[in-house]
Amino acid sequence: MSIFSPDSSIGKRVQSFPVKLTLLLVSTLTVMAGATIAPALPAMRAQFATVDNADYLVRLALTMPAIFIAVGAPFVGVAIDRVGRKPLLLWSLLMYGAAGSSGLWLDSLGLILVGRAFLGFSVGGIMTTATTLIADYYVGITRGQFLGLQAAFMALGGVIFLTVGGFLADIGWRLPFAIYLLSLALVPCALWLLPEPDRRVPLVTSVAGEVVSERAPWLLIVLTYGIALLTQIVFYLIPVQLPFYLQALVGASASQSGLAIALSTFLAAISSILYRRVKTRFNFMTIYAVAFLNMGLGYVLIGLAANFLQILLGLAVAGSGLGLLMPNMNFCLTSITPEALRGRVLSGITTFFFLGQFLSPLVSQPLSQWIGLGATYGLAGLLMLMLSGTTMIVAAKWR
């Protein structure tokens, strides 16, 4: 179901397969934008071994986009509520291709970090505008289903990008940067297929039992932001630290690291596809509790692993929990937020989502140097298990 009249031209367009596919493909560019080069990190570290603090700066190249997404997303949120969704999406896609691929030709680690910063601005624009357009086009259970598909495509994008990135990194550390050029192919699709919602026309705000108040419930919004921040700090232990953990534990190659990380995102994709069925049976807080439980068990398994297969098992369990988080957060926020504030509220989840990714190595690197990577994964798992227990108590009281 769409917020537009099904008999209108726009109402028919947003239900079409090309429009839906464009939104889903655009979404694949976002969450794993930083992690795409993860399999190349050990080779990059060797390439820039003579640079001061190379060990830290190479890891920073992975997470540099995240802080600029976090900084830029609030401005994107204000802009899309005032000037529209589509223009910002188009500019963001162009910047994504140009800035993301800069590692193909830049020889300075410092300049590569600058390119990663501009990549961050573009991802903030893409993620916020894509999710806002989904919330604009669809309502009720249709929106929940589509947000589950969006999260699944994000995860599947990670599977493809990380797997390809791993094999490309075995050839040369620069080649994974070429993956970012794919965004340029989506520019014509977004330009010609996606309609810009006319915000002067009142939108339907009550469909299939969904009623959006004109006042935003800020307590629930802030709680959702906190969940996004914490879970991304924990999640990004995988793309940031796993290649080094696997290399030390089993001597894994870049392609093996890419495949291992891709397994986690593949299970996340399956979980996201099943989100609609899960949501028909459980409320938002119960779904959070289940997601935290699976992530916690997965990370404990990774921390205790003695071989490659045991790590894969932990990644699969953690991924199944991770896949429930993104659609749950987005569906919760789009269900409770007035249309006039939608861009700003969704930009907030983007900010805290990627702020967590940026903070992850700043937290995990000193911790792993102190207690080791295995213990760091185990500690993160215990934290998620404690959070799951707390959330289950809240969910029981919510009923």
TILO-272601 format. One line per field, with one value per residue (C-alpha): residue number from 1; residue in three letters; y, z, x. Coordinates in nm, 4 decimals. Layout:
# TILO-272601
n c(NUM;...)
res c(ALA;...)
yy c(Y;...)
zz c(Z;...)
xx c(X;...)
# end
This chain:
# TILO-272601
n c(1;2;3;4;5;6;7;8;9;10;11;12;13;14;15;16;17;18;19;20;21;22;23;24;25;26;27;28;29;30;31;32;33;34;35;36;37;38;39;40;41;42;43;44;45;46;47;48;49;50;51;52;53;54;55;56;57;58;59;60;61;62;63;64;65;66;67;68;69;70;71;72;73;74;75;76;77;78;79;80;81;82;83;84;85;86;87;88;89;90;91;92;93;94;95;96;97;98;99;100;101;102;103;104;105;106;107;108;109;110;111;112;113;114;115;116;117;118;119;120;121;122;123;124;125;126;127;128;129;130;131;132;133;134;135;136;137;138;139;140;141;142;143;144;145;146;147;148;149;150;151;152;153;154;155;156;157;158;159;160;161;162;163;164;165;166;167;168;169;170;171;172;173;174;175;176;177;178;179;180;181;182;183;184;185;186;187;188;189;190;191;192;193;194;195;196;197;198;199;200;201;202;203;204;205;206;207;208;209;210;211;212;213;214;215;216;217;218;219;220;221;222;223;224;225;226;227;228;229;230;231;232;233;234;235;236;237;238;239;240;241;242;243;244;245;246;247;248;249;250;251;252;253;254;255;256;257;258;259;260;261;262;263;264;265;266;267;268;269;270;271;272;273;274;275;276;277;278;279;280;281;282;283;284;285;286;287;288;289;290;291;292;293;294;295;296;297;298;299;300;301;302;303;304;305;306;307;308;309;310;311;312;313;314;315;316;317;318;319;320;321;322;323;324;325;326;327;328;329;330;331;332;333;334;335;336;337;338;339;340;341;342;343;344;345;346;347;348;349;350;351;352;353;354;355;356;357;358;359;360;361;362;363;364;365;366;367;368;369;370;371;372;373;374;375;376;377;378;379;380;381;382;383;384;385;386;387;388;389;390;391;392;393;394;395;396;397;398;399)
res c(MET;SER;ILE;PHE;SER;PRO;ASP;SER;SER;ILE;GLY;LYS;ARG;VAL;GLN;SER;PHE;PRO;VAL;LYS;LEU;THR;LEU;LEU;LEU;VAL;SER;THR;LEU;THR;VAL;MET;ALA;GLY;ALA;THR;ILE;ALA;PRO;ALA;LEU;PRO;ALA;MET;ARG;ALA;GLN;PHE;ALA;THR;VAL;ASP;ASN;ALA;ASP;TYR;LEU;VAL;ARG;LEU;ALA;LEU;THR;MET;PRO;ALA;ILE;PHE;ILE;ALA;VAL;GLY;ALA;PRO;PHE;VAL;GLY;VAL;ALA;ILE;ASP;ARG;VAL;GLY;ARG;LYS;PRO;LEU;LEU;LEU;TRP;SER;LEU;LEU;MET;TYR;GLY;ALA;ALA;GLY;SER;SER;GLY;LEU;TRP;LEU;ASP;SER;LEU;GLY;LEU;ILE;LEU;VAL;GLY;ARG;ALA;PHE;LEU;GLY;PHE;SER;VAL;GLY;GLY;ILE;MET;THR;THR;ALA;THR;THR;LEU;ILE;ALA;ASP;TYR;TYR;VAL;GLY;ILE;THR;ARG;GLY;GLN;PHE;LEU;GLY;LEU;GLN;ALA;ALA;PHE;MET;ALA;LEU;GLY;GLY;VAL;ILE;PHE;LEU;THR;VAL;GLY;GLY;PHE;LEU;ALA;ASP;ILE;GLY;TRP;ARG;LEU;PRO;PHE;ALA;ILE;TYR;LEU;LEU;SER;LEU;ALA;LEU;VAL;PRO;CYS;ALA;LEU;TRP;LEU;LEU;PRO;GLU;PRO;ASP;ARG;ARG;VAL;PRO;LEU;VAL;THR;SER;VAL;ALA;GLY;GLU;VAL;VAL;SER;GLU;ARG;ALA;PRO;TRP;LEU;LEU;ILE;VAL;LEU;THR;TYR;GLY;ILE;ALA;LEU;LEU;THR;GLN;ILE;VAL;PHE;TYR;LEU;ILE;PRO;VAL;GLN;LEU;PRO;PHE;TYR;LEU;GLN;ALA;LEU;VAL;GLY;ALA;SER;ALA;SER;GLN;SER;GLY;LEU;ALA;ILE;ALA;LEU;SER;THR;PHE;LEU;ALA;ALA;ILE;SER;SER;ILE;LEU;TYR;ARG;ARG;VAL;LYS;THR;ARG;PHE;ASN;PHE;MET;THR;ILE;TYR;ALA;VAL;ALA;PHE;LEU;ASN;MET;GLY;LEU;GLY;TYR;VAL;LEU;ILE;GLY;LEU;ALA;ALA;ASN;PHE;LEU;GLN;ILE;LEU;LEU;GLY;LEU;ALA;VAL;ALA;GLY;SER;GLY;LEU;GLY;LEU;LEU;MET;PRO;ASN;MET;ASN;PHE;CYS;LEU;THR;SER;ILE;THR;PRO;GLU;ALA;LEU;ARG;GLY;ARG;VAL;LEU;SER;GLY;ILE;THR;THR;PHE;PHE;PHE;LEU;GLY;GLN;PHE;LEU;SER;PRO;LEU;VAL;SER;GLN;PRO;LEU;SER;GLN;TRP;ILE;GLY;LEU;GLY;ALA;THR;TYR;GLY;LEU;ALA;GLY;LEU;LEU;MET;LEU;MET;LEU;SER;GLY;THR;THR;MET;ILE;VAL;ALA;ALA;LYS;TRP;ARG)
yy c(0.0000;0.3528;0.6921;0.8013;0.7216;0.3867;0.5414;0.8317;0.8177;0.8452;0.5825;0.3374;0.4298;0.3642;0.0164;-0.0701;-0.3140;-0.0663;0.1893;-0.0716;-0.2264;0.1150;0.1926;-0.1461;-0.1218;0.2287;0.0971;-0.1685;0.1091;0.2268;0.0057;-0.1830;0.1203;0.1328;-0.2408;-0.3045;-0.2512;-0.4572;-0.7560;-0.5193;-0.3766;-0.6084;-0.5357;-0.1622;-0.1764;-0.3389;-0.0802;0.2150;0.0527;0.3510;0.5994;0.7024;0.5297;0.3263;0.0477;0.2905;0.5031;0.2029;0.0899;0.4493;0.4319;0.1709;0.3795;0.7337;0.7518;0.6780;0.9972;1.2129;1.0310;1.1051;1.4722;1.5258;1.3303;1.5936;1.8563;1.6099;1.5511;1.9207;1.9666;1.6827;1.8092;2.1564;2.1170;1.7586;1.4052;1.3382;1.6194;1.5212;1.1548;1.2259;1.4402;1.1805;0.9013;1.1049;1.1891;0.8247;0.7063;0.9795;0.9816;0.6085;0.5120;0.7632;0.4878;0.3532;0.6335;0.8155;0.7288;0.9153;0.7531;1.1008;1.1802;0.8432;0.9366;1.2638;1.0652;0.8405;1.1503;1.2674;0.9128;0.9514;1.2641;1.0819;0.7738;0.9920;1.1456;0.8125;0.6297;0.9071;0.9903;0.6267;0.5391;0.8618;0.7870;0.4387;0.5949;0.8492;0.5901;0.3160;0.2766;0.0100;-0.3508;-0.2745;-0.0321;-0.2878;-0.5507;-0.3130;-0.2002;-0.5676;-0.6065;-0.2915;-0.4326;-0.7630;-0.5920;-0.3930;-0.7190;-0.8924;-0.5945;-0.6570;-1.0246;-0.9372;-0.6375;-0.8111;-1.1336;-0.9526;-0.7145;-1.0075;-1.1650;-0.8259;-0.7580;-1.0815;-0.9298;-0.5811;-0.3666;-0.0847;-0.2896;-0.3077;0.0710;0.0171;-0.1301;0.2203;0.3145;0.1072;0.4015;0.5937;0.3332;0.4052;0.7788;0.7477;0.5042;0.7413;1.0378;0.8822;0.6369;0.7819;1.0390;1.3318;1.3395;1.6603;1.7736;2.0404;1.7635;1.6213;1.2647;0.9746;0.9309;0.6593;0.3358;-0.0172;0.0973;0.3119;0.6521;0.9040;1.1811;1.5307;1.5219;1.3041;1.0612;1.1693;0.9211;0.6248;0.7993;0.8605;0.4993;0.3815;0.6089;0.4572;0.1039;0.2008;0.3475;0.0537;-0.2254;-0.0707;-0.0373;-0.4105;-0.5079;-0.3276;-0.5467;-0.7883;-0.5854;-0.3865;-0.6616;-0.9969;-0.9930;-0.9498;-1.2048;-1.4642;-1.3912;-1.4430;-1.7452;-1.9499;-1.7502;-1.6608;-1.4840;-1.1661;-1.3671;-1.5963;-1.2922;-1.1455;-1.4696;-1.4972;-1.1450;-1.2014;-1.5074;-1.2891;-1.0397;-1.3221;-1.4539;-1.0964;-1.0727;-1.3889;-1.2609;-0.9258;-1.0964;-1.2802;-0.9585;-0.9088;-1.2509;-1.1869;-0.8463;-0.9930;-1.2001;-0.9780;-0.6136;-0.3919;-0.4522;-0.8320;-0.8284;-0.6206;-0.8771;-1.1670;-0.9743;-0.8939;-1.2575;-1.3920;-1.1301;-1.2081;-1.5843;-1.5325;-1.3085;-1.5429;-1.8259;-1.6122;-1.5283;-1.8957;-2.0247;-2.2356;-2.2778;-2.1217;-2.3256;-2.2258;-1.8607;-1.9090;-2.0574;-1.7562;-1.5171;-1.6947;-1.6738;-1.3085;-1.2214;-1.3693;-1.1250;-0.8300;-0.8698;-0.7966;-0.4704;-0.2419;-0.2986;-0.2937;0.0452;0.1995;0.0588;0.1800;0.5328;0.5660;0.4404;0.6991;1.0045;1.2808;1.3269;1.6843;1.5550;1.2314;1.3386;1.4840;1.1861;0.9330;1.1376;1.0933;0.7146;0.7473;0.9703;0.7343;0.4261;0.5437;0.7187;0.3713;0.2423;0.5232;0.4699;0.0933;0.0826;0.3606;0.1317;-0.2085;-0.1325;-0.0403;-0.3073;-0.5781;-0.4727;-0.5050;-0.8332;-0.9791;-1.0006;-1.3266;-1.1843;-0.8629;-1.0581;-1.2546;-0.9390;-0.7828;-1.0961;-1.0838;-0.7177;-0.8065;-1.0945;-0.8586;-0.6108;-0.8905;-0.9824;-0.6219;-0.5753;-0.8940;-0.7544;-0.4297;-0.6226;-0.8287;-0.5108;-0.3561;-0.6227)
zz c(0.0000;-0.0825;0.0715;-0.2780;-0.4276;-0.6084;-0.9028;-0.9377;-1.1751;-0.8891;-0.6894;-0.9764;-1.0299;-0.6733;-0.6880;-1.0029;-1.0015;-1.1486;-0.8719;-0.5974;-0.7457;-0.7767;-0.4102;-0.3061;-0.5216;-0.3964;-0.0411;-0.1043;-0.1306;0.2274;0.5298;0.4016;0.2279;0.4736;0.5136;0.1399;0.1697;0.4915;0.3244;0.1859;0.5260;0.5948;0.2456;0.2918;0.6221;0.4473;0.1653;0.4067;0.6703;0.6641;0.7512;1.1161;1.3008;0.9857;1.1887;1.3289;1.0154;0.7905;1.0253;1.0279;0.6479;0.7076;0.9569;0.8399;0.6326;0.9435;1.1337;0.8313;0.7803;1.1441;1.1066;0.7716;0.8221;1.0386;0.7673;0.5088;0.7229;0.7402;0.3688;0.2494;0.4615;0.3116;-0.0482;-0.1373;-0.1489;-0.5068;-0.5740;-0.2687;-0.3645;-0.7127;-0.5857;-0.3201;-0.5787;-0.7895;-0.4901;-0.3759;-0.7036;-0.7248;-0.3609;-0.2971;-0.5913;-0.5064;-0.3552;-0.7066;-0.8003;-0.4840;-0.3495;-0.0185;0.2812;0.3986;0.0694;0.0727;0.4134;0.2644;-0.0082;0.2577;0.4344;0.1244;0.0810;0.4260;0.3302;0.0266;0.2233;0.4745;0.1874;0.0207;0.3337;0.4680;0.1365;0.0397;0.3718;0.3695;0.0187;0.1305;0.4222;0.1808;-0.0745;0.1520;0.4811;0.7276;0.6820;0.3261;0.4662;0.7227;0.4524;0.2271;0.5113;0.5716;0.2040;0.2215;0.5123;0.3276;0.0161;0.2325;0.3756;0.0371;-0.0988;0.1799;0.0833;-0.2787;-0.2132;0.0596;-0.1355;-0.4527;-0.2465;-0.0885;-0.4222;-0.5660;-0.2593;-0.3270;-0.6643;-0.5354;-0.2403;-0.4679;-0.6644;-0.4004;-0.4337;-0.7871;-0.6422;-0.5467;-0.9156;-0.9271;-0.7836;-1.1095;-1.2923;-1.0559;-1.1256;-1.4443;-1.2668;-0.9753;-1.2109;-1.4409;-1.2184;-0.8682;-0.8258;-0.5905;-0.3328;-0.3459;0.0151;-0.0428;-0.0716;0.2620;0.3044;0.4434;0.8077;0.9177;0.7222;0.8457;1.2055;1.1777;1.3318;1.3394;1.5958;1.5065;1.8115;1.7989;2.0949;2.1654;2.4470;2.2151;1.9389;2.1659;2.2890;1.9274;1.8627;2.1623;2.0348;1.6948;1.8520;2.0806;1.8357;1.5639;1.8006;1.8622;1.5031;1.3531;1.5519;1.2633;0.9583;1.1542;1.3554;1.2032;0.9142;1.1695;1.4077;1.1294;1.0052;1.3533;1.4386;1.1168;0.8719;0.6609;0.3274;0.2258;0.0258;0.3236;0.5455;0.2890;0.2665;0.6452;0.6864;0.3919;0.5675;0.8561;0.6214;0.4249;0.7409;0.8232;0.4819;0.5426;0.8853;0.7387;0.4740;0.7539;0.9522;0.8378;0.9723;1.2992;1.3407;1.3076;1.6222;1.8409;1.9405;1.8763;2.2160;2.1951;1.8535;1.9963;2.2751;2.0274;1.8079;2.1041;2.2199;1.8826;1.8507;2.2025;2.1454;1.8118;1.9537;2.2456;1.9941;1.7925;2.1060;2.2055;1.8532;1.7898;1.4133;1.1018;1.1058;1.4636;1.3712;1.0766;1.3113;1.5423;1.2490;1.1249;1.4634;1.5115;1.1598;1.2199;1.5054;1.3238;1.0360;1.2642;1.3993;1.0959;0.9778;1.3385;1.4070;1.0803;1.1031;1.4614;1.3729;1.0537;1.2390;1.5177;1.3378;1.1795;0.8065;0.8594;1.0812;0.8975;0.7263;1.0439;1.2635;1.0102;0.9694;1.3438;1.3179;1.0357;1.2559;1.5531;1.3334;1.1734;1.4813;1.6352;1.3383;1.3767;1.7516;1.7174;1.6402;1.8927;2.1559;2.0264;1.9312;2.2794;2.4359;2.2019;2.2650;2.6379;2.6576;2.3059;2.0165;2.1305;2.4742;2.3130;2.1073;2.4150;2.6213;2.3472;2.3415;2.7155;2.6856;2.4216;2.6331;2.9277;2.7013;2.5758;2.9293;3.0162;2.6995;2.7634;3.1006;2.9357;2.6626;2.9225;3.0955;2.7590;2.6973)
xx c(0.0000;0.1199;0.0562;-0.0434;-0.3813;-0.3492;-0.5319;-0.2897;0.0066;0.2557;0.0665;0.1042;0.4709;0.5828;0.4247;0.6189;0.9092;1.1654;1.0999;1.1246;1.4386;1.6048;1.5377;1.6753;1.9879;2.0590;2.0292;2.2963;2.5546;2.5163;2.5769;2.8824;3.0343;3.3203;3.3645;3.4039;3.7792;3.8098;3.9826;4.2500;4.3492;4.6468;4.7896;4.7305;4.9141;5.2096;5.1967;5.2095;5.4319;5.6712;5.3939;5.3764;5.0894;5.0123;4.8511;4.5936;4.5505;4.4827;4.2038;4.0807;4.0440;3.7753;3.5789;3.6591;3.3376;3.1336;3.2210;3.1453;2.8157;2.7372;2.8320;2.6605;2.3364;2.1580;2.2151;2.0839;1.7765;1.6948;1.7620;1.5405;1.2509;1.2908;1.4096;1.3196;1.4563;1.5563;1.8119;2.0159;2.0023;2.1394;2.4277;2.5072;2.5287;2.7707;2.9908;2.9853;3.1350;3.3987;3.5116;3.4786;3.6981;3.9720;4.1876;4.2363;4.4736;4.5862;4.9324;4.9062;4.7386;4.6393;4.4654;4.2921;4.1531;4.0233;3.8473;3.6974;3.5662;3.3785;3.2515;3.0996;2.9066;2.7665;2.6598;2.4771;2.2827;2.2041;2.0951;1.8729;1.7066;1.6485;1.4825;1.2799;1.1531;1.0467;0.8587;0.7054;0.5951;0.4564;0.2672;0.1599;0.2653;0.3770;0.6320;0.7492;0.7911;0.9814;1.2103;1.2866;1.3728;1.5847;1.7854;1.8183;1.9513;2.1949;2.3227;2.3314;2.5221;2.7692;2.7960;2.8694;3.0957;3.2967;3.3361;3.4405;3.6521;3.8329;3.9240;4.0239;4.2400;4.4308;4.5235;4.6014;4.4958;4.3702;4.1190;3.8407;3.8068;3.6713;3.3514;3.2342;3.2017;2.8824;2.6882;2.7321;2.5230;2.2325;2.2232;2.0088;1.7745;1.7182;1.6793;1.4196;1.2324;1.1943;0.9144;0.9692;0.6860;0.4812;0.5058;0.2385;-0.0211;-0.1426;-0.0264;-0.2246;-0.1236;-0.3640;-0.3620;-0.4282;-0.4237;-0.1111;-0.1702;0.1121;0.0841;0.1883;0.4167;0.7253;0.7773;1.1324;1.1972;1.1438;1.3374;1.6379;1.6227;1.6349;1.9332;2.1138;2.0501;2.1901;2.5057;2.5843;2.5056;2.7206;3.0176;2.9823;2.9005;3.1972;3.4341;3.3788;3.4926;3.7544;3.9228;3.8243;4.0786;4.3586;4.2042;4.1762;4.5261;4.6716;4.4546;4.4583;4.6728;4.3669;4.4045;4.2194;3.9654;3.8984;3.8428;3.6052;3.4079;3.3889;3.2528;3.0191;2.8720;2.7621;2.5978;2.4317;2.2652;2.1680;1.9992;1.7942;1.6938;1.5879;1.3733;1.1927;1.1412;0.7803;0.6798;0.8618;0.6959;0.3458;0.4148;0.6314;0.6535;0.9556;1.1210;1.0890;1.2531;1.5388;1.5823;1.6044;1.8488;2.0752;2.0611;2.1772;2.4500;2.5714;2.5861;2.7626;3.0318;3.0966;3.1447;3.3885;3.5851;3.6133;3.6866;3.9954;3.9592;3.8067;3.4828;3.4042;3.4473;3.2106;2.9502;2.9788;2.9491;2.6361;2.4631;2.5603;2.4450;2.1004;2.0535;2.2008;1.9543;1.6585;1.7978;1.7972;1.4378;1.3164;1.4753;1.3567;1.0031;0.9731;1.0848;0.8799;0.5702;0.5886;0.7281;0.5157;0.5756;0.6982;0.9830;1.0556;1.3780;1.5270;1.4366;1.5686;1.8855;1.9338;1.9349;2.1873;2.4052;2.4129;2.4380;2.7584;2.8926;2.8974;3.0964;3.3498;3.3867;3.4266;3.8021;3.8677;3.7157;3.8271;4.1875;4.3178;4.0962;4.2253;4.5863;4.5202;4.3249;4.3554;4.1091;3.9485;3.8701;3.7417;3.4881;3.3864;3.3413;3.1284;2.9158;2.8573;2.7564;2.4950;2.3635;2.3192;2.1412;1.9163;1.8146;1.7373;1.5341;1.3363;1.2310;1.1202;0.9372;0.7495;0.6308;0.5355;0.2655)
# end
